[in-house]
Amino acid sequence: MNTQDDEKKSHDMELISEPKTSEMDRRRLMRFVLAKEQFRIKDTGKIFPIADLSHEGLALRLIDKEDGILFTVGRHIEGTLNLEGAKFSISAQVKNLRADVVGCEFKKDLPQASRAAIEDYILPAHIGSDLKPSPTSPAADMLWLHGRCGTELLIWLEAGDLKNVRKWILFVGGFFVEWIAESASEDRFTTGRTEHSSQTAEVRGVLRYETTVLLRDSALDASRLGIAKQVILGCNSLGEYKTKLILCFGDA
C-alpha cells in the first residue's frame, strides 16, 4: 500500500494547494452536516447548526445559501443557543460571511448564565470526553474522532504497524495543533489558527467536505499546546493511542 497516495486521496484530510513549508495550508475536511449545537434566530424562528463555538462568538452554518441575506455584516442578531437540549439567550453581531459560514461575535452584555454555560461547554476536558470514533476512508491506517463544536482529531498510523502513530492533527476552538513524527523541521509540533474558506462545501448525504485554511504560528503557541493536551487527556475513546499522543508532548 502506498500510504502517501492513500493520504492524498482521503476525504478526511487533503492538502489542497500549498507546500508544507508555507505559512498557510488548505485542507479538505470531512464533517457531519448536522450538529448537536444549534442556534434559533428570534426574528424568523429559523434554526442553524453551529460550526464553531468559542468564548468570543460562534460560527453558523447555512444550509440554504439564500439565508445569507439574513446575516449582513454588522447586523445584530438575537436568538436561542441550544447546547444538547439546554437553551440560552444569545445576542451577537455578524462579523463576516464566507461561503456558507457566518461568523458572529457575542455582545458584551451577554447574560451571565449564557456565558457561564458556553465556558463550561467548551472546557478542554469536556470537549475531549465528547470525542467519539467516526467512520474513516477505506484506508485502514487512519483514525477519525469527532466531537462537539466542530472538534476533529485525525490520527495516521504506520502502514503494516498500526500500533505506531506517524502523525496527528487536532482541530478545536478555531485553531489546530499538528504533530509529525518525521518532520523536516526541528519541531515536530505545529500550531496555528483556522479560517473557513470562501469555497462552498460539497455535501454528500450526512457528510460535508469543506476546505479549511490553516494559518501557522511563527512560533509554537504554548497555550494551544496546553489545550490540545487537556483535550486528549479528557478523551476516553482513544484506547492505547491516548498514551502515545500524550507522549508526543515531550517533543514540545
Protein Blocks (a to p, Z undefined) as FASTA:
>chain_A
ZZklmmmmpmkbccfkbcfkbcbdcddddddfbafbdcddfklopacddfbdcfkbccdd
dfblklmmmmcghiacdddddeehiacddddddfbdehjaccddddfklcfklmmmmmmm
mgmklmmmmpccddddfblkbccdddeehiacdddddehiakbcfbdcddeehiacdddf
bacbfblbdcddddddfbdcddehjbccddddddddfbdcfklmmmmmmmmmmpcklmmm
lmmmmmmmmmZZ
